[in-house]
Amino acid sequence: MIPTGPDTPDGAFVLVTPADTPTPTSRTPLVHAPRTSDRATTLLVRPDGYVAWASDRPDPAALQTALAR
C-alpha cells in the first residue's frame, strides 16, 4: 500500500522499495515506503499516481537520476 494521509507532504513522490533499501537523499519531497515482500522491484511514483521510474535490480545511480528530473 502506498502511504497517503495527513503526514504525506503535498506533491511528494513515493519510493516503494524492498525493506533493506536505505532512503536516498533527494531535493524532491519524497516518502519512502519500504515493503516486506520478496519482490526486488523498486518504484518511484509521481504525486499524480503514475510510475515515474521502475527497476527490478538495485540501481542507485539511475534512481538518483530519476529523482533529479
Secondary structure as UniProt FT lines:
FT   TURN            6..7
FT   TURN            10..11
FT   STRAND          13..18
FT   TURN            19..20
FT   STRAND          30..35
FT   STRAND          42..45
FT   TURN            47..48
FT   STRAND          51..55
FT   HELIX           60..68
//
